[in-house]
Amino acid sequence: MCAITSTQLRERFLEFFRERGHAILPSASLVPENDPTVLFTAAGMQPLVPYLLGQPHPQGKRLANVQKCLRTGDIDEVGDAFHLTFFEMLGNWSLGDYFKKEAIEMSFEFLTSDRWLSLPAEKLAVTCFAGDADAPRDTESARIWERLGIPKDRMFFFGKSANWWGPPGKAGPCGPDTEIFFDTGRGPASTRPNDDSGRFVEIWNDVFMEYEKRSDGTFAPLQQKNVDTGMGLERAVAVLCGHTNVYETDVFAPLMELIRGSVPRADERHLRIAADHLRAAVFVLSDPHEIVPSNVEQGYVLRRLIRRALRSLRLQGAEEHHLLDIGNRFVDELARIYGEAYPEIFERKSQAETQLWGELQKYIVIEQRAGKFIEQVRGRGDTRISGAEAFAIYQESGIHPDLLRSLGASQDVTVDFKGFEEEFQKHQQVSRAGMTQRFAGGLTDHSERTVRMHTATHLLHEALRRILGPHVEQKGSNITPERLRFDFSHPRKLSTEEIRKVEDLVNKEIRRDLPVTRAVMTPEEAKAAGALGFFEEKYGDQVSVYTVGDFSKEICGGPHVPRTGVIGRFHITKEEGLAQGIRRIRAVVE
Ligand code: GLY
């Protein structure tokens, strides 16, 4: 019998921080609102960037939550003991309130106190920032740990690669961190974390966000010193229950059992990949933004997760009927495991099943085609598929190089992945952030152009409702410094006339130079005041509402321009269908 369930850990974590004056925020959706540089929410701090940079948060200076996260940067590691694509992150924040001492003391108390998790303190090891030209050695954190009883030989110092956090390579808030590891006592007789032995598992990261990384790569002190922490729920449950890996935890064990019992062979790594990727895919499919498998952006990641899962199952001898059976039962099982914590899994179950089923049918055909292609490559006496060739076949037949690599492995055929990604990026012309970073997770870009586009998006939303009708609802939004993109419900293609009218209305409101103001209120007050928002999503107790003159009112984290006059000319560059009843507009401001 395990010491704790995932439900209990969520509850205890939030209770601990509530008792210590933290407001509890709901999990933001997996697809970020108005974040130009990322496809998915990859950390609990991501929706909080404006507040870490100094904007007052409507809920106060102490916050905590459990956040749904998706990271695909380590997708090739999935299948080992602790890496996952989708995971839940327990986090607490101080926005210019407490700093190192309180943050470390609270982490230590929650982990070790008998009232909370009761982990033996002597099994913990910590790492701190070693210091470099940008920031000093974090002796303060080390002293705090020492006072709490962590001996010097359980304390290690590393540079930025291990002890600095802020989404990689991006501008935004960041800083040194101190990571807490648990010594499992298993594996090689290693004495230090971070050495690949697998003996130590990282369970919590306390980040001291006191710097802002500027776009030229330099670091400047932030106006406030913040704390941002993250503890992976699945890892923590595994450690607390003495499991050797996350797949033995209560959120994974029934899924592993289901898959194991449904396929002829049972290579553990492939079963884990299937369980992880399918779980992530169902969470994406349950997002209110109605992401469907496709060849672009979130839809591309979703399709890739599903196909990699199916490939792993095929490698375990699964036939088409096994795949269909697993697909259906898997969604049922997930709804059972998560229905209470994340009701969207339950509510969007039939859509998720339909999409999974559709992908499965497509996959079977694709796999056959990919097999033929590998035969052709071998037939011409070749063993290497170039990036350009991999991209051409991907575009032509939707065959991802992942599949070519997997099918080709037994015949010694390899694929130039780097070349493929270069071609892919050239083609997609994704934002400056680039595909790899967008996959790994990144940060909001507050460049002035982006801010102008945020406000233009509000004007567009309202203009669409006035021209097309109040049935128009936002389904997604994504802004890069180059363009804005807005997805919304509408049953038909927009006529040229409608597009012109929408553009004209937005430009008229820009020329009126309307003031943009922010107010804080409860979601109920916001709704009563007529503010647009995702009311089907849970908000916290207090929300920010941005009002643009007498034209628009919308719940949003910001940032926005002070007056519409600075936005510039608004121009719609493309209008297209995204899915049944959902349209997508791309627009620029000049
Ligand atoms: N935001 C802290 C972490 O992801 O570790």
Boltz pocket constraint, residues with backbone or C-beta under 6 A from the ligand:
constraints:
  - pocket:
      binder: B
      contacts: [[A, 42], [A, 43], [A, 44], [A, 45], [A, 165], [A, 205], [A, 207], [A, 228], [A, 229], [A, 230]]
      max_distance: 6.0
